[in-house]
Amino acid sequence: MKRLAAVLTLCVFLLCCILPAAVAEQSMKAGDYTYILQPDGTAEIILYEGSETSLVIPQELNGTAVTAIGPSAFQANNALTELTIRDGMVSLGDYAFRRCASLTKVTLPATLTEIGMNPFEGCASLTDLTVSEGNPNVYLADGVLFSREDSRLICYPMTKELSAYTLPAGTRIIGASAFYGNESLAQLVVFDTVRAIGRRAFYQCGNLRYINLQDTSISTVGADAFSGCRMLKSIAFPARVNSIADRAFQDCTALTELVFPENITFIGEMAFRNCESLTSVRLPVDLTTIGKNTFAGCVSLTELILPEELFYIGGGAFQNCESLASVKLPAAVDYIGSEAFDGCVSLAEVSIPDTCSYIGAKAFNRCQSLQSLVVPSWTYTINPFTFSGCVSLTDIRLPAELEEIGESAFFCCYALKEIVIPDPVEVIGDKAFSNCMSLENIELPEDLENIGPDTFENCLKLINLPDLSDLYEE
């Protein structure tokens, strides 16, 4: 009984802790507004569903003072053209008015002191932004919105037509989405006080050609920071940079030159995907991992120098690098992800370290120039489609301890004439050698247990194949 009483007491205590928070988060309606109560008893607008073109944010809802507008509360409201936020408002949440495409005029109050990530991201018509006099934290400089508290550039409007801009001295942070979608800016000069560049900071700045990053003190380039900067030709990173986040330079189609500092240890997924003009990449010596699709679609890449400590190559890392002819993988490489070199149609030579233990599905799919390959001895499975479409492959040596060959593993290897399947192999997937039209000789293991019915489909020269129908997979 004492134990039961103790459990009940604990339950009551937990409910007392949880219920006030739950009540505080419960949303309420007032006309076109949905809001919640904050811990101080004031209201935060979390959704506006009205269609007013000229809107003044109310100072009260149902008699409760409004002091905050929550994240994305007015997102994609295309009716709104003019917005006035009156005194009493303290906080403006992340992306509060994101993609309000018709919004042209905004007045911010003197009481507003907290602004999250660019509340006007994607506001393609915003030309008139005003901050009321006397605001102690939020201010405009040449039409650009800043926060004094953290020395942050909040919003450089999409409609601003300057081709060159010099960041004010003392700016420490280029905020998330700060220059989002500005098509006029071609040159940005920054100072060494800059310590951070937020996610999507220069997203789709299609005319940006120059930024002197090497003069900054940043340690990380944020996700999507320069994604879609189609005119950016070169980038030199400051010495302190140790990581480049996901998609940071995706679709920078004019980028031809990369100079990495040696202490970069992380490059995120799709960081340089579709950098179509990039011809040479020398990765930093401390890099151990290449993420998913990091250099996928770099169709002009001809030179690739990988660091000696690299052990992980993510899925699709070099997919469709159509000009890459030769790759030497470091001895430390243990993992080659699915589609890692898929579509590298010029790849004629690749050296895989013998200790590599995993080669993913489609890893070398459509490598049309690849003529020979030695599969590492630590590999126990040839995954589906691994060498599918390697139409020039004539010589491949499989490891002695191989146990399984997956579906369509050598599909359409037109030039392959002979292959020896090691004795430990018990399973050969369906269509594994389908359309290998030059295949004349194959040695099958005695203890083979399962094979697909179309494993040797269209292997017209393979005439001495025994009857395998009793081994067909069900």
N, C-alpha and C positions, 0 to 999 in steps of 0.2 A: 504493500500500500504506500509506503514511504517513497518507493521508486516511482510509482504511478503519479503521486502528488508532485514529485519533482519534475517529471516530464510535462505534466499539465502546466505547472508554473512557468517552465521554459517556453512552452507554446504560447501562453498568454503574453509573455515578455516579447517574444518575436513578433507577434501580431501587433503589439503596441508600437513596435519600431517600424513595421512595414506599412501599416494602415495610413499614417499621416502622409507618407511619401506617395502612396497610391492615390489618396484623395487629392493631393496637390497636383498630381499629373493628370487628373481627370479633366477632359476637355469640356468646354461650355460654349454655347452659341450666343451671338448677339448680332442679329441681322446677317450681313454677309461675312461676318468675322467668326472664326473659331479661335478660342484662346484657352490658356491654362493659367492657374494661379502659381506665382513664384513663391519661394519661401518667405519673402518679405510681405506677402499679401497683395502685391500688385500683379497686373495682368501682362502676359506675353502672348502676342498674336502669333498663332502658328499656321493659320490658313486664311486667305481672303478669296472669296468666290464671287465677288461682284463684277460689274461690267462698266463701272464709272470710267470716264475718260480723264476727268480732272478730279483728283481725290485729295482730301485732307484727312490724314489719319486722326481718328478721334482720340481725345485725351482721356476719355473714360469709356468703359464698356460695362453696362449694367451697374453703374455706380462705382466701378473699380478702376483706379488709375492705371493707365497703360504706360508701361515704362520700357517695353522690349518688343522687338519684332524678331521672330525666330527664323532659323535657317530655312531658306527656300519658300518662305511663307507666301510670296507673291509670284513665284516662278511661272514664267511663260504666260503672264497675263498680257495679251496682245491688245486689249482695249485701252489700257492705261497710257495716257500721253503726258500728263502733268501730275506731280506728286509733291505735297507739302507735308512735312513732319514737324509738328509744333513742339514747343518747349514742354518738357516733362519726360520726353523720350530719352532713355539713357543708353540703350543697347540695340545694335543692329546686327543680326546674326549672319552667319556664312551664307553667301549667295542669295540674300533675301529677295532681290528683284532680278534674279538671273533670267536672261532671255526674255525680258519684257521688250519686245522688238519695236514697239511704237513709242516708248517712253523717251521724251525729249527734254523735259525740264524737271529738276529735283531740287528741293530746298531742305537742307538739314538743319536741325535746331542747335542752339547754343548749349543745350544740356546734354547733347549726345557725346558720350566719352568713350564708348566701347564699340568698335566695329570689327567684325570678323573678316573672313576671306571675302575678297572683292564682291560686295553686294550687288554690283551692276555688271557682272560678267555677262557678255553677250548682248548688252543693251546697245544695239547697233545704231540707234537714232539719238542717243543722249548727247546733246550739245550744250546744255545749260545746267551746270551743277553749281550750287551755291551753299556755303556754310554760313549760318548766322553769326554776326559779330559777337565776340566774347566767349567763343568756345575755347576751353583751356587745352584741349587735346587734339581735336580734329581740325585740320586746316587745308586750304587750297594754295598751291604755288603754281602759277601759270596754268591753271585749270586742272592740275593733277592733285589728287586727294591723298593726304598723308595723315599719319598718326604720330604725335609727339612722344607718346609714352614708350613706344618701342622703336622709334625712328624708322617707321615702315612706310613704304610706298604702297598704298592700298589700291588705287585705281587710276590708271592712265587710260582715259576714255577711248573707245574704239573709233570715235569720230575725229579725234585729234589728228590734224593733217601735217604735223611737222615731219620732215624727213630725217632730222637729226635732233637728238635730245641728250643733254648732259644731266645726269642725276645730281641733285643737290648734295653738296659736301655734307658729310655726317650721316647720310642715309645708311642704315645698317641692314635692312631687310627689304628685298624686292618680294612683295607678298604673293600669295597664291593667286593666279589669274590676273596679276596686276596689269599686264599689257595685252591681255587676251584679245586676239582677233584684230589688232590694229594693223591695217594694210598699208599705212603710209610710212611708218618708221623704218628707216634703212640703216641708221647708225645710232648706237647708244654708247655713251662714254660713262663709265662708272669709276668709283674711287675705291681705295683699299679699305675703306670702312665697311664695305658691304660684306656681311658674314653669312648670308643665307639667301637662296633663291627658291621660292616656293613652287609647288606643283602647278603646272600649266601657266607659269609666269609669262611666257612668250608664245603660248599656244596659238598656232595659225597666224603668226606675224609673218605673212607671206613675202614681205619685201625686206625683212631684216637681213642685212649683209655683214654687219660688223658689230662685235661687242668685245671689249677688252677684259675678258674674264681673268686673264693671268694676273691682273693687277688687284684682284679682290682677295678676300680672306675666307672664301667659302670652303666648306669641307664636303658638301654634298650637293649634287645637282638633282633637283626634285623631279618627281614623276611627270612626264609630259612637258617638262619645262620649255623645250624648244621644238616640240613636235609640230610638224607642218611648216617650219621656217624654210620655205622652198628655195630661198636665195642665199642662205648662209653657206659660204664656201669653205671656211676653215674655223677651227676652234682650238684655242690653246688654254689648257686648264691650269689653274694656280697650283702651286706645289702642295698645298694643304688638302686638296681634294683626295678623298679615299673611297668614295662611292659615287656611282652614277645610277640613278633610279630607273625604274621601268619606263620604257618608251621616251626617255629623255630627249632623244634626237630622231625619233621615228619620222620618216617621210621628209627628212632634210635632203631633198633630191639633188641639190647642187654641192653638197659637202664632199670635198675631195681630199681633205687633209685632216688627220687627227694626231695630236701630240699628247700622249698620256704621261702624267707624272708617275714615277716608279712605285709610289706607295698606294696606288689604287688596288683595293682588295676585292671590290664587288662591282660588277656591272649587271644591271637588272635585265629582266626579260624585255625583248623587243627594243632595246635601247637604241640601236642603230638600224632597225628594220627599214628596208626600202630606201636606204641611202644609195641611190642608183649611180652616183658619180664617184663613190669611194673606190680607190684603186689599190691602196696599200694599208695594211693594219699591222702594227707591231704592238702586241699587248704587253702591259707592264709586268715586271718580273715577279711581283708578289701576288698576282692574280691566280686563284686556284679553281675558280668556277666560272663557266660561261653559261648564262641563263638561257631560257627558252626563247627561240627565234631572235636572238640578240643581233645577228647580222643577216638574217633572212632577207632575200630580195636585193642584196648588194650585188647587182648584176655585173658591175665593172671590176669587182675585186679580183686582182690577179696575184697579189702577194699577201701571204698570211704567216706571221711569225708568232708562234705560241710560246708562252713562258714555260720553263722547265718544271715548275711545281704544279702545273695545271693537272687536275685529276678528274674533273667533271665537265662534260660537254652536254648541255641541255638539249632537249628535243627541238628540232628545227633550227638549231643554232646557225647553220650556214645554208639553210634551204634555199634553193634557186640562186645560188651564187654561180651564175652561168659561165663566168670567165675564169674561175679558179681551176688551175690545171694540176697543181701539186700541193700536197699537204703532208707535213711531217709531224706526227703526233708525239708529244713528249713521253718519256718512259713512265711518268707518273700517272698517265691517263688510265683510269679504271672504268669509266662509264661513258658510253656514247649513246645519247638519247635517241628516241624514235625520230625519224626524218632529219637527223642531224645534218646530213649532206644530200638529202633528197633533191633531185633536180640539178645537181652540179654537173651539167652536161659536158663540160670540158675536163673534168677531173680524170686524169689518166694515171695518176700515181698517188697512192696513199700508203703510208707506213703506220701500221697499228702496233703498239707495243705488245709483246707476247703475254704480259700479265694483265691486260685488259679483260675484265670478267663479264662485261655486259655490253652488247650491241643491240640497240632497240629495233623495233619493227620499222621497216622502210628507211633504215639509217643510210643506205646507199642506193635507194630506189632511184631509177632513171639516171644513174651515172653512166651515160652512154659511151664515154670514152675510156672507161676503166677496163683494162685488159687482163690484169692479174692481181691476185690478192691472197695473202696468207692470213687465215682466221686465227686469232690468238689461241694458244693451247689451253687457257683457262675458260674458254667459252664452251658451255655445255648445251646451249640451245641456239639454233639459227631461227630468229623470230620471223613472223609472217612478213613477206614482201621485202625482206632485208636487201636483197640484190635484184629485185624485180626490175626489168627494163634495162639491165646492164647489157646492152646489145653487142658490145665489143668484147665481153669477158670470155677469154679462152682458157684461162688457167686459174683455178682456185683450189687451195689446199685446206682441207678441213682438219680440225684438231682430232687427235687420236681418241680423246675421251668424250667426244660429242655424243649426245644422247637423243636429240630430237631436231628435226628439220620442219619448220613451220609451213603453214599454208602459203603457196605462191612465192616461196622464198627465192626461187630462181626463175620465176615466170618471165618468159620472153627474153631469156639469155640466148639470143639467136646464134652466137658464135661458139658457144660451149660445145666441145666435141666429146670430152670424156670427164668422168668424175668418179672418185673412189669414196664410197660412204663408209665411215669407220664402223667397226663391229659393235660398239656399244649402242649405236642408234637403234631404237625400238619403234619410233614413230616418224613417219614421213607424211606431212600434211597434204591435203588435196591441192592439186595444181602446182605442187612444189617445183616441177620441171616442165610444166605445160608450155608449149610453143618453143621449146628448145630444139629448133628445127635442124640444127647441125649435130645434135647429140647422137653419137654412134656407139659409145661404150659406157656402161655404168656397172660398178661393182656394188652389189647390195649385201648388207650384213646377213649372216645366217639366222640370227635371232630376231629378225624384224617381226613386230607384232601387229602393227597397224599401218595402213597406207590408204590414201584417198583414191577413189575410183578414177579420177581424172588427173592423177599425178603426172602421167607421161602423155597427156593429151597432145596431139599434133607433133609428137617426136617421131617423124616419119622415117628417120634413118636408124632408129633403135629397133632392130629386127630380132634380136636374140633375147628379148625380155621374157622371163618365165611367167607362167600364169600366177597372178597374185590375187585373184578374186577372193580367195578365202581369208585374205588379210584386210579386205576393205573395211574402212570405218563405217560403223552403223550410224 
